[in-house]
Amino acid sequence: MKKRHVPIRMCIICRKKAPKKELIRFVCIIENNKKKLIEDIKQTKPGRGFYVCSPKCKEKLNTFKGWLKKCKGVKN
């Protein structure tokens, strides 16, 4: 039997690589003309997504402003 491909993603805080299903996904949206990240629990929302690997990295996401640059061009 053939092994299935497992998508690998990287945490934007610590840059650790892990299977997509093990990471927490956030999606960039525009609300009241401000860019904002929302958690995508089902990992199905459209748009630019970012991944974090742990609750510790999730806390650091609040102060990490690198995602603003990566959300350039996002339109909702």
Number of C-alpha atoms within 10 A of each C-alpha: 3 4 5 6 6 10 9 12 20 17 20 18 20 13 12 11 16 17 12 17 13 14 20 20 24 21 19 25 19 13 10 6 7 7 15 15 20 13 15 17 11 9 15 10 15 11 14 17 20 23 25 26 23 14 10 11 17 19 12 13 17 9 8 13 10 11 18 12 8 13 20 11 8 12 11 9
